[in-house]
């Protein structure tokens, strides 16, 4: 009965949103419930099932963080120690920041590092090579002063694992986490993906047509420097096993207290759809009084979502293989599962009416290293558009994910400069504008990342 209702819902949602293939898994009272829809590939259609591999993108970070916590439990890493204790070659654009950043700063995104360095397919693409390029990465805030989601921070954390274990990162992860937990279908690299059943990613063009996403995953093959932050592929069945591990006692991998320490808030998140705060890696969410921990991932034409509710021994995994519609599909599954299995109904915040004067304060361009975010107003509504910088897109010989076109946003009640996206592929995302001491708008947060203002509207 529970499986039939889930199957019916995902069939309808996947059809409505045009998602070629989806896989969903639920852990409820010790029982695993699976539902799949569609095919792994439109050109070579094979039914998706719970064993089909999808790219996890940033859900990979939960594995990297858990491995580091094992090293903490074994006394090999100190969360409060400077990163340079383990990676003495670390250099950044600001020497004071390089000396101050701690291991915990990396794991809860408070290092002050911008999102990431774009892999150009050239030079040393290992973790050591990535660390050598970090002086090129902008710093957006002093270490420890605020949370801002950073792929580079997690890649640097992976270098700590590599150095402490004296093994290549992928081998260290297998030894520390993947093999002990029994995750035989959670793998790094196309050579491992290709010998298993896997989903091809798709991106929807401006004409509505679906095109295969190249490269598979988010980064060109060989970009080992991005594996800690986003390199894993896995299946729904393996991810429910991972959720069981997170709900358990550490199973000989690390003490239960250290495992559960990852769920405790280390920093608050403001006005974020992703959660109310960070634990150690996990986004923390209040679910009508229940404590939820989770993480999402967005790759090239593939989206992943993992949510765990420890008090109810509940977990949900949702994987989809199309961009950008995979994101709203996964979010709809989360909402449906919370309501139907836990009785939790999430309320969508409602914006206030358009205010021309307030809108003019925030219009302009904001950016991070790889993307531009444009806020515009036509005197009737306020919109947000975000996409890969044109020069990066033009320089790439690979097809890249499409941009998110302008979508309406609205301010939320009060004077806190918080907003919500009300349409498009980012519908439901919340964020806020930040100001300097004089009250001028200096940045905007979206998806946990700070985009600094680089130009005002002319």
SULFEN-V686499 format. One record per residue. N is the residue number from 1. RES is the residue in one letter. PHI is phi in whole degrees, -180 to 180 (* if undefined). NEAR is the number of other ideal C-beta (glycine too) atoms within 12 Angstrom. D_FIRST is the distance of its C-alpha to the first C-alpha in Angstrom with 2 decimals. Layout:
((N RES PHI NEAR D_FIRST) (N RES PHI NEAR D_FIRST))
//
This chain:
((1 X * 10 0.00) (2 X -63 22 3.84) (3 X -67 22 5.43) (4 X -63 14 5.07) (5 X -65 20 6.31) (6 X -64 33 8.69) (7 X -60 24 9.83) (8 X -61 19 10.63) (9 X -67 31 12.52) (10 X -70 40 14.50) (11 X -59 22 15.39) (12 X -66 20 16.87) (13 X -67 32 18.61) (14 X -64 35 20.04) (15 X -68 17 21.34) (16 X -62 16 22.86) (17 X -91 33 24.56) (18 X 69 27 25.57) (19 X -91 44 24.27) (20 X -63 43 24.88) (21 X -149 41 22.50) (22 X -139 50 19.93) (23 X -138 50 18.03) (24 X -131 53 15.71) (25 X -137 44 14.76) (26 X -130 44 13.46) (27 X -107 37 14.78) (28 X -140 27 13.25) (29 X 54 16 14.84) (30 X 83 16 16.10) (31 X -95 18 12.90) (32 X -100 28 13.06) (33 X -119 32 10.34) (34 X -120 33 12.02) (35 X -150 35 12.12) (36 X -133 38 15.47) (37 X -150 37 17.36) (38 X 84 36 20.92) (39 X -128 28 23.82) (40 X -72 35 26.03) (41 X -154 26 29.11) (42 X -71 24 30.06) (43 X -87 13 33.17) (44 X -138 15 31.63) (45 X -68 14 27.99) (46 X -129 21 25.77) (47 X -59 20 21.97) (48 X -71 35 20.93) (49 X -144 29 18.77) (50 X -69 30 18.38) (51 X -98 29 21.96) (52 X -71 41 23.59) (53 X -84 43 26.26) (54 X -122 59 26.75) (55 X -76 45 29.70) (56 X -86 46 28.93) (57 X 51 43 32.13) (58 X -73 46 32.58) (59 X -60 47 29.62) (60 X -56 48 32.25) (61 X -62 47 34.18) (62 X -66 51 31.85) (63 X -75 50 32.90) (64 X -61 48 36.56) (65 X -64 49 36.56) (66 X -66 44 35.01) (67 X -61 49 37.67) (68 X -66 49 40.37) (69 X -67 42 39.14) (70 X -64 36 39.51) (71 X -66 35 43.08) (72 X -64 33 43.58) (73 X -62 26 42.46) (74 X -85 18 44.88) (75 X 76 14 47.70) (76 X -94 25 48.21) (77 X -138 34 47.27) (78 X -111 21 47.98) (79 X -58 31 45.72) (80 X -92 18 48.74) (81 X -79 26 51.12) (82 X -65 27 52.32) (83 X -57 42 50.71) (84 X -65 24 54.22) (85 X -62 21 54.34) (86 X -106 32 51.99) (87 X -128 33 52.75) (88 X -63 16 56.47) (89 X -81 22 56.92) (90 X -61 39 54.72) (91 X -131 23 56.55) (92 X -131 35 55.38) (93 X -62 22 57.08) (94 X -121 23 57.99) (95 X -63 14 59.49) (96 X -64 15 58.79) (97 X -66 33 55.08) (98 X -60 29 55.06) (99 X -78 19 56.68) (100 X -95 27 54.42) (101 X -60 44 50.85) (102 X -103 33 48.97) (103 X -61 43 46.04) (104 X -62 37 43.90) (105 X -56 39 45.00) (106 X -70 48 43.40) (107 X -77 44 40.11) (108 X -117 43 39.64) (109 X 61 52 41.19) (110 X -114 35 44.34) (111 X -76 45 46.88) (112 X 82 35 48.04) (113 X -86 47 47.47) (114 X -64 34 46.59) (115 X -59 39 43.39) (116 X -171 36 44.65) (117 X -95 38 47.30) (118 X -78 34 46.51) (119 X -75 39 46.75) (120 X -100 24 49.34) (121 X 78 20 49.10) (122 X -112 17 52.63) (123 X 69 16 54.28) (124 X -79 18 52.71) (125 X -103 27 48.94) (126 X -82 25 48.26) (127 X -64 42 47.46) (128 X -62 24 51.18) (129 X -66 24 51.93) (130 X -63 42 49.54) (131 X -61 38 51.13) (132 X -65 23 54.54) (133 X -92 30 53.55) (134 X -61 37 52.21) (135 X -59 21 55.55) (136 X -80 20 54.62) (137 X -82 35 51.50) (138 X -64 28 52.10) (139 X -103 34 51.65) (140 X -107 38 50.08) (141 X -167 29 50.66) (142 X -63 20 52.40) (143 X -54 32 50.33) (144 X 84 23 48.31) (145 X -86 20 48.91) (146 X -166 30 45.54) (147 X -92 41 42.25) (148 X -152 43 41.97) (149 X -60 44 39.46) (150 X -137 45 41.39) (151 X -65 46 40.44) (152 X -61 48 44.00) (153 X -61 52 43.65) (154 X -74 48 40.85) (155 X -66 46 42.79) (156 X -65 48 45.72) (157 X -61 54 43.54) (158 X -64 50 42.74) (159 X -66 41 46.48) (160 X -62 45 46.77) (161 X -56 43 44.33) (162 X -60 35 46.37) (163 X -69 30 49.69) (164 X -67 30 48.77) (165 X -82 28 47.17) (166 X 54 14 49.92) (167 X -141 18 47.37) (168 X -55 24 45.98) (169 X -52 44 43.03) (170 X -64 34 40.45) (171 X -68 21 41.83) (172 X -63 33 41.94) (173 X -66 42 38.28) (174 X -61 28 37.32) (175 X -72 23 39.43) (176 X -79 36 38.43) (177 X -132 40 34.68) (178 X -63 34 32.98) (179 X -71 20 34.13) (180 X -61 23 33.85) (181 X -83 35 30.21) (182 X 82 20 29.46) (183 X -98 35 28.64) (184 X -70 20 29.91) (185 X -112 31 28.45) (186 X -114 41 29.67) (187 X -140 33 33.06) (188 X -105 38 36.00) (189 X 91 32 37.80) (190 X -63 24 37.35) (191 X -62 14 38.83) (192 X -85 25 35.80) (193 X -63 32 33.25) (194 X -67 15 34.77) (195 X -94 14 34.21) (196 X -127 26 30.44) (197 X -72 28 27.86) (198 X -141 35 28.15) (199 X -95 49 27.44) (200 X -81 38 30.44) (201 X -85 45 30.77) (202 X -134 41 31.79) (203 X -123 37 33.71) (204 X -92 30 33.99) (205 X -79 20 37.65) (206 X -61 10 39.45) (207 X -87 9 39.21) (208 X 88 13 35.41) (209 X -78 14 35.53) (210 X -93 30 33.62) (211 X -126 25 35.88) (212 X -57 28 35.17) (213 X -82 38 35.73) (214 X -126 24 38.78) (215 X -77 32 39.13) (216 X -70 35 35.76) (217 X 89 45 34.70) (218 X -104 41 36.84) (219 X -133 41 40.17) (220 X -59 27 42.43) (221 X -56 25 42.15) (222 X 100 24 44.46) (223 X -82 37 43.96) (224 X -64 32 43.49) (225 X -65 41 44.69) (226 X -104 44 41.36) (227 X -63 48 39.15) (228 X -62 48 38.86) (229 X -89 49 37.65) (230 X -169 42 35.47) (231 X -98 47 35.85) (232 X -80 49 32.73) (233 X -120 44 30.16) (234 X -161 45 26.92) (235 X -114 38 23.38) (236 X -61 46 19.99) (237 X -66 34 19.84) (238 X -67 37 23.37) (239 X -70 48 22.74) (240 X -69 41 19.96) (241 X -64 32 22.59) (242 X -63 39 25.05) (243 X -64 38 22.92) (244 X -59 28 22.68) (245 X -61 34 26.45) (246 X -64 44 27.01) (247 X -86 28 25.14) (248 X -94 24 27.17) (249 X -107 16 30.82) (250 X 97 25 32.31) (251 X 46 23 32.09) (252 X 79 18 35.81) (253 X -83 31 35.84) (254 X -156 34 37.03) (255 X -60 20 37.21) (256 X -56 21 34.25) (257 X -63 15 36.52) (258 X -72 27 37.34) (259 X -63 36 33.76) (260 X -77 26 32.72) (261 X -61 29 35.94) (262 X -65 42 34.42) (263 X -87 34 32.14) (264 X -86 23 35.18) (265 X -64 23 36.60) (266 X -110 30 39.80) (267 X -156 31 40.39) (268 X -83 20 39.17) (269 X -110 35 37.79) (270 X -102 27 38.85) (271 X 48 32 36.87) (272 X -115 34 34.52) (273 X -65 36 31.01) (274 X -72 38 30.58) (275 X 163 35 31.07) (276 X -94 26 33.51) (277 X -176 30 35.30) (278 X -104 42 35.57) (279 X -88 39 35.27) (280 X -97 41 36.48) (281 X 80 47 34.81) (282 X -63 43 31.54) (283 X -77 44 31.08) (284 X -103 34 30.43) (285 X -134 33 28.42) (286 X -88 20 28.18) (287 X -114 33 24.69) (288 X 54 18 25.47) (289 X 96 13 27.11) (290 X -90 23 24.92) (291 X -97 29 26.69) (292 X -106 36 25.18) (293 X -125 40 26.79) (294 X -166 43 26.26) (295 X -161 48 28.01) (296 X -113 41 27.78) (297 X -148 45 29.67) (298 X -130 47 31.17) (299 X -110 44 32.98) (300 X -87 38 34.46) (301 X 77 43 31.70) (302 X -141 53 28.94) (303 X -133 47 27.09) (304 X -133 53 25.20) (305 X -142 46 23.57) (306 X -130 47 22.90) (307 X -132 47 22.03) (308 X -127 45 22.04) (309 X -120 36 21.87) (310 X -57 30 23.73) (311 X -61 18 23.57) (312 X -111 27 19.80) (313 X 50 23 19.72) (314 X -118 39 17.60) (315 X -147 42 18.21) (316 X -135 48 17.30) (317 X -125 50 18.94) (318 X -137 49 19.32) (319 X -127 58 21.87) (320 X -142 49 23.33) (321 X -116 50 26.43) (322 X -150 46 28.35) (323 X -118 42 30.79) (324 X -89 40 30.97) (325 X -73 37 27.62) (326 X -63 47 25.67) (327 X -66 41 26.48) (328 X -63 35 25.06) (329 X -61 42 21.92) (330 X -60 45 21.40) (331 X -66 35 22.33) (332 X -68 33 19.86) (333 X -66 44 17.01) (334 X -58 43 18.57) (335 X -62 28 18.77) (336 X -65 30 15.22) (337 X -66 42 13.87) (338 X -61 32 16.52) (339 X -71 20 15.71) (340 X -83 25 11.95) (341 X -104 32 12.02) (342 X -117 31 15.64) (343 X 72 16 16.69) (344 X -100 27 19.49) (345 X -108 14 20.76) (346 X -81 24 23.46) (347 X -94 14 26.41) (348 X -86 19 28.37) (349 X -64 25 32.09) (350 X -108 15 34.28) (351 X -76 26 37.66) (352 X -85 21 40.96) (353 X -61 15 42.99) (354 X -56 22 45.02) (355 X -126 22 48.26) (356 X -59 17 50.84) (357 X -65 13 52.97) (358 X -68 25 50.13) (359 X -62 32 48.79) (360 X -64 19 52.22) (361 X -67 26 52.25) (362 X -110 39 49.41) (363 X -63 32 49.93) (364 X 145 30 51.02) (365 X -105 28 50.00) (366 X -129 34 48.32) (367 X -152 32 47.62) (368 X -121 40 46.59) (369 X -59 32 48.00) (370 X -107 34 45.83) (371 X -133 33 44.71) (372 X -104 30 46.20) (373 X -127 43 44.57) (374 X -116 33 46.25) (375 X -105 41 46.09) (376 X -135 29 47.67) (377 X -140 27 48.40) (378 X -113 16 49.60) (379 X 75 15 50.61) (380 X -126 13 47.46) (381 X -157 24 44.67) (382 X -109 39 44.25) (383 X -128 30 42.53) (384 X -128 45 41.58) (385 X -127 30 41.77) (386 X -140 38 41.34) (387 X -165 28 42.14) (388 X -65 29 43.86) (389 X -59 25 47.62) (390 X -55 15 49.36) (391 X -67 15 51.81) (392 X -73 25 49.06) (393 X -64 20 47.25) (394 X -68 11 50.57) (395 X -79 17 51.60) (396 X -84 24 48.44) (397 X -94 14 48.48) (398 X -110 27 44.67) (399 X -68 22 42.36) (400 X -115 31 40.96) (401 X -58 39 37.91) (402 X -68 30 38.70) (403 X -75 30 39.77) (404 X -92 34 37.88) (405 X -69 22 39.95) (406 X -54 25 41.15) (407 X -132 32 38.40) (408 X -67 27 39.01) (409 X -127 44 38.94) (410 X -141 31 39.82) (411 X -69 37 41.27) (412 X -87 27 39.27) (413 X -56 17 40.99) (414 X 101 14 43.86) (415 X -114 15 46.55) (416 X -91 19 44.73) (417 X 63 29 44.64) (418 X -91 30 40.85) (419 X -139 43 39.10) (420 X -139 31 35.75) (421 X -82 41 35.11) (422 X -109 26 33.82) (423 X -157 23 33.27) (424 X 80 24 32.97) (425 X -66 34 31.39) (426 X -103 35 32.20) (427 X -53 26 30.84) (428 X 95 31 30.02) (429 X -66 38 32.28) (430 X -115 36 34.68) (431 X -165 41 38.10) (432 X -155 32 41.60) (433 X -97 39 45.24) (434 X -108 30 47.73) (435 X -129 18 51.39) (436 X -88 12 54.64) (437 X -63 7 57.06) (438 X -91 7 58.64) (439 X 91 12 55.39) (440 X -80 16 55.15) (441 X -71 30 51.74) (442 X -117 26 51.68) (443 X -166 32 48.11) (444 X -138 43 44.51) (445 X -97 39 41.39) (446 X -140 41 38.42) (447 X 55 38 35.45) (448 X 79 41 37.33) (449 X -112 39 40.44) (450 X -88 39 43.84) (451 X -101 42 45.51) (452 X -82 31 49.19) (453 X -74 30 51.10) (454 X -117 21 53.59) (455 X -160 18 54.79) (456 X -95 18 54.90) (457 X -64 20 54.81) (458 X -83 7 58.23))
//
